[in-house]
Amino acid sequence: MAHVRLFRHYIHLPFVILGLIDFSVLVCSFSLAAFFRYFGDAGFFLENLVFVLPSAVVFAAANLLVMISIGVHQARLEEGMSGMMLRTILALIVGVPVAGFTYLLASEWLWYLGSSGVLTTASVFGFFLLGIVRSVFFAVAGKDAFKRKVLVLGSGFRANQLLEDLKTPFNRKGFRLSGFVPLPGEKREVPEEHLIYPGTTLQQYIHKYPVSEIVVAVDDRRKGLPMEDLLECKMEGVKIVDGATFYERESRKVALEMISHGWLVFSDGFTVSSVFGVGKRSLDILAATVLLIAGLPLMVLTAIAIKIEDGLKSPVFYSQERVGLNGQVFKVYKFRSMITDAEKNGAVWASKNDSRVTHVGEFIRKVRIDELPQIFNVLNGTMAFVGPRPERPVFVQQLSEKIPFYSERHRVKPGVTGWAQLCFAYADNEEDTREKLRYDLYYIKNQSLLLDLLIIIQTVEVVLFKKGSR
């Protein structure tokens, strides 16, 4: 199995394993630091290990949380081992005061976290041990040890969509494509080099060439599927999965071209309980309050900078109509980052190197400071902390006519941050908006408090590394 699903969110299994390995390594690193600092004798240390472990576990948990927040593990895919280790250094530096803060909260049982010498030594040990253990891990994982062999039934439009969207190494993290089996009479769009002609039943084929999963990606099931053959394969232990569900799981977005209203109705997800609603609102208020307290100095400095650039009479904030929950229009608040008459000729898409953006505006956009006033939208209930980004009514009307299921993104409150913002760059045209909708629908379908927490934590990476900002 290459994925685990926690609270309806798919997490790639190697990352889960790597996280557990990192946690164990960090526990060992802290224990080593405590041994050299306070013990020196192995027998004496083992006798008192029970007193060291609470501090070691909290140290490991604090550092792992920071690593997740700045995307250390995902960096291995995009930036290589060097990029991953550079982010690890940053995480371990930040982790020292974070772990030290926990000592202030529970000093009566986290004794060893009160020593800065142990914390810094543990971080140094951790860096070197993590580098060694990760190198061994990736040497094994790089040989497809965690990947499933997948056979696709179909060779038409849907099958080709899977091939095109999931063929990159970044998307194909958890599986290897064995090939595509065309159905009789099906219009073939998959290139010939990817096609497989079994010459026998699927059951006989998988006996000779084992696979762990068969993905059904045919354009028209009414023309007939080899149901008995698929059932035999399922009885053999091969997982049978629908193409749209497979796409969602592997790419963590919804395939607009492969779904219908029927799929939305019968698929798992799109359910919200009252308990979740209360929990989400509580999380919104907590996150907004913390951000308001932490960001207040930045907000004051930003207001001063805007006044200095544009004059004392210039407005610091601006409000704009956006479409929210159930299509209701509300006012969203931001720091003004454009000239005061930026839209005198009507609403237009924001674009890269937009000439309407001021010097201060360019900076606050890059570091996302311009979004901070939306804290008040979260507190007054018109927005959530996590959700699809709200769009302007004029654009919503245009996009709803052109993009299928676009109005479904208004089933939840819009958010300050969201799944699409983490996974995709800034949208400044219709095609980009279509791509972001795929991620928004994934969020709406699989929303949970765990996913919200994950998005909030990883938003730190967006702010620190300017991912997706414009």
N, C-alpha and C positions, 0 to 999 in steps of 0.2 A: 504494500500500500504506500503510495507516494504523497497522500494528503491526509490530514486529520481535520475534522470539522468541529470547531468549538463555537457554541452559541450561533450556529448557522453560518459561520465564516470559515472558508477553506484556508488552511495553513499548510504550506509545503512541508512534508515530513522531515526532509534533511535539515531544514531550519529549526524545527522543533528539537531534533536530536542534537544539532550544533549548539542550540541554546542550553540544553541540559548539560552538554559537555563543558561549555564555557562556565556554567554555574559551578560544576564540580571542580574545575581547574581553579576558579577563584576562591572556593572554599579551601582548597589545598594550599594556595598561595598565602592566604591569610594565616592559616595554621602554621606554615613554615616561618612566616615573619614573627608570629607570637613565640614559636619555639626558640628561635635565635635570640629574640629580645628578652624573654623572661625565663626560659627553662634551660636549654643546653644539654639536658639529660633526657634521653629518649624514654626511659622508664617513668621518670617523674612527669614528663609531658603527657604520656598516655594515661596516667592515673588521673590527671586533671583535664583531660580532653573535653569532658562534658561541660566544663566551664568556659572553654574556648569556642566551642561549636556555635552557640547563639550569636556571638559577634562575627564569626566567620560566615555564617549563613546570611546575616543581615548585610555584611559587606558585599557578598556575592550578589544578593538580590538587588542592592542599590546600584551596583555597577552594571548588572544586566539590564536593569530598567533604563539607565542612561544610554547603554548601547542600542537598545531598541529605539529609543527616542531620536537618535541621530543616524539610524539606518546602517549600523555597522555590518550586520550580516548580509543585507541586500547589496551593500557596496562591493561584495566579492564578485557579483555578476557584472556590474557596470564598470568598476574601477580596478578590478583585479586584486590580488593579495596585498599589494603595496598600499592601495587605497583603503582596503579594509583595515590594515594595521595602523595606518595614519589616523583613521577615525577611532580606532581602539585607544590610541594614545590620548586623544581628546576626551574620550569617555572615561578613562581611568583618572585623568586630571580632575574632571568635573565630579567623578565619583568620590573623591577624597572628602570634600566638604559635605556632600550629600550623606555619606556614611557617618561622618562626624556629627552631623545634625541629629541622627537617630540616637546617638549616645546621650544627647541632651534630653531626649524624650524618655529614655529608659536606662538611665545610668546604673541602676541597681542590678541589672543583669547583662548589660552590654559593656562590661568593664574594659575590655581590650580595645574597643573602638575609641576610647578616650585618649589613646596614645597616638599622637601624630606620627611618631617614628614607626609604629607598626603599620599604620595606614599607608604611608609612602613606600615602605619596604614591600608590603604586600602588593601594591600597585606595580612596582618594578618586577617582582617575581611573576606577577600575573601577566604582564606584557610578554615576557620571554616564554613562559610556559604556554600561553595561549598561541603564540606564534608556532611553537613546536607541535602542539597537539592539533591545531587547525591544519597545518601542512600535512600531517598524517591523515586527518579526516578527509581532506579534499583529494588526496592521492587515491583514497578508496572510493569516495563519492563520485569522483570524476570518471570512474570506469563504469558508470551507469548502474552502480550497485542498488540505487534506490528508484530506478526508473522502471515503469511498466511498459511492456510491449503491447501496442494498441493496433488493432485491425479495424479499418473503417469500411462499413458496408454502404456502398454508394459511390458514384463518380460524377454526379451532376453539379448543379450550382452550389448546393449546401456543402457538399463534400469539398469542392474546390475552395469555398470560403474558409473552411477549416484549415486546409492546406496553406492558403495564403496568409491567414492571420496568425497561425500557430507554428509556422515553420522556422521562425527565428530562434536562436539559442535562448534568448531571454524568456520567450513565452514557453518554449518546450523544455521546462525544467524538470517535469515529473514523468515524462513518457518518451517512448521512441515509436515512431510510426513504422509499422511493418509494411503497410501499403493500403491500397483502396481496391475493393472488390466490386466491379460493376454489376448491375442487375440487367437482365435481358430487356432490351427495348428502351433502356434509359439513355437520354442524351448525355454524352460524356464531355465534361469540361476539365477534368483532371488530366494533366499531361500523361502521355503513355508510359513514361519511365516510372511513374508511381503506381501503375495499375498491376493488380495480381489476378491471374486467371487460375483458380484452384483446380478446375477440371474434376473436382469431386465435391462432396458436401462440405459445408463449413466445419462440421464436426470432425470429419476425416482430415481436413486440412490442419486444424489446430492440434490434432494428435501428432502430426508430422512436424509442424512448426508452431510450438506453443505460444499462446498470447494470454494475457491476463484480462483483456477487455476488448469487447467489440462495440464500436460506436455506430449507431444507426443514423446515417445522414443522407437519406434519400429525399428527393424533392416531392414525390407524390406516392404516399403509402397505399393509395387506393389501387395502384397498379399491381400490388401484391408484394408481400414480404415472405421470405422463407421462414414462416413462423415456427414450424415444427423443427426445422434445422436450428434456429436460434434457441428454441427451448431445450434442445438436446445439448447445445453448447453451455447454456446456463446450468443445466443439471451436471455438467462436467466441472463446474466451478468457475466458468468464465463469466465475468460481469458484463451485462448488456446495458448500455446507457444511450439515451437519446442524444443526438448531435448538439442541440442547443444547450442541454444540461452539461455536456462534456466541455463545450466552449466556455460556458460560465465558470466552471470549476477551474479550468486551466488558465484562463486569462483574467479571471475575477472581474468580468464585465459581461453584459448581456448582449447576445448577437441579435441586433434589430432585424436583420434580413432573414433570420431563421425562426423567429417566433411569431405567434398569432395571439389573438385574444384568448383562444382556447388554451394555449400553453400557459398564459398568465393565470387563468382561472384554476387550472388543475395542477400546476407546478407547486412545489413546496415553497413556502415563504409568503411574503406580502401579508403577514398577520402581526397584529400589535395588541398586546394585552394591556389592561388597565394598570397592572403592576409595572410594566415597562414604561408606560406613560408617566407615572409618578417618578420612577427612577430616573428617566431621561430628563424630566424637568428639574429634579434635584441636582443632577449632574450639570445641567446648563447653568443653574444659579451658582453652584459652587465654582465651576470653571470660570464663569464671567466675573465673579467677585474676586477670585485670586488674580486673574489677569488685570482687572481694574486696579487693584492695589499695587501689583508689580509694575504695571505700565503707566501709572499716573505721572511719574517724573518725565517719561518720554513724551507723554501727551502734552505736558506743559511746555517742554522744550520745542516740540513741533509747532505749537500755537505761536510761540515767540518767533520761530524761524519764518513762519508764513507771514507774520506781521512785518518782520524786517525786510523780506523780499518784496512784498506787494503793498506795503503801507499800512498805517494804523487803522484806516477805515475799511480795509479789505476783510472779507469774511474768512474765518478760520475753518468753519464747517460748511458742508453743503448737504442738502437732503434731496433725495430723488425717489420717484415712485418705482416700486418693484412689485412683482407678483409673488404672493406668498401662499400659505396653506389654503387649499381648496379654491385657488384662483383669486383670493382676496388681495386687493392692492393696499400696500402700506408704504410708509416713508422709511427709507434706509439712510443711515447717517454715516458720513465719512469725513476725514480731513480733506480739505480742498487741495487737489494735486494738479488742477488745470487752471488756465486763465479764467477770469470770471465770466466771460461771454463765450465759453468753449462751444456751446451748442446753439448759438444764435441762428444757425441755418438748419436746425433739426438734429435729431438723434442719429449718431453714427457709431459704428463699432470702434472700440479702442484698438489701437494698433501699435506695433513695435516702432520705436522712435517717433511717437506721436508729437507733432510740433506744438500741440496745445498744452503739453505738460510743462510745468514750471521746473526750475532747478531744484527747489525744495521738493516738489512733487515727484520728480524723478527718483530722488533718494528714498523718500518715504514709501514709494511704491515697491522699490527693490527689496526693502526690508519689511514690507507689509505693515508699516506703522499707520498708513492711511486707513486701514481696516479697523483700528482700535475703537473708534466711536461706535461700532456695531455692538460693542458690549452692552450699550443701553438698549438696543433692539432685542438682545437676548433677555435682559432683565425685565423689559416690559412685555415679553411674550410673543412679539411679532416674528422673532427668529429663534432658532435653536443654535447651540454652539456647533453642532455637527449636522450637516444636511446639504442638499444641492444648493449651489449658489443662486441667489435670486436674480431674475432677469427683468428687464424693463417691459412694460405692457406692449409697447409697439413691436418689440422684437419677439415677444411671446406669441403674439398674433401671427406674425409672419412665419415663425418656426413651427408653430402648431399645424399650419397648413401644409408644410413641406416635409416635416419629419414625423414618421409614425410614432405613436406613443409618447410624444413630447409632453403632452398635458399630464401624463402620469407622474411626472416629477413634482407636481404640486399636491400630491397625496400626503406629503409630509412638510413640516416647516422647513424653510430654507435655512442654511447654516452659514456661520462665519468661516468655517473650514469644512472640508468634506472629502469623501473617497475620491472623487474625480480630481480634486485639486492635488491630491497626493500622487495620483497615477498618471496624470496627463498635464501637459503644459497649458498655457493660457489660450483660451478659445477666442479668436477674433474673426471667425467666418462661419458659414453654415456647416461646412464639412467638419471643422473642429468641434462645433457644438454637437453634431451628430455623434462624434466619438465620445465626447464627455457624457452624453446622455446614456451611453452604454454602461459607463461606470456609475452614474446616478441611479439607474434602474437596478444595478447590482446591489447598491447600498439599500435602496428602498425594499428590495426583495429579502435581503438578509440582515436587516438592521437589528442590532442588539446592543446592550450596554457594553459588552466586551468590544464590539467593533467600534463603538463610539470612543471608548477609552484608547483603543489602538490608534485611531485616527488623530485624537488629541495629542497623544505621545509623539507620533511620527510627524505631526505638524511642526514640531521643534526643528526637525531636519529641513523642512521647507524654508523656515525663517533663517536658520543658520547658514544654509548652503544656497539660498536664493533659487531653489528649484521651482520653476513654473511661474515666477514673478514677472510682471511686466509693468 
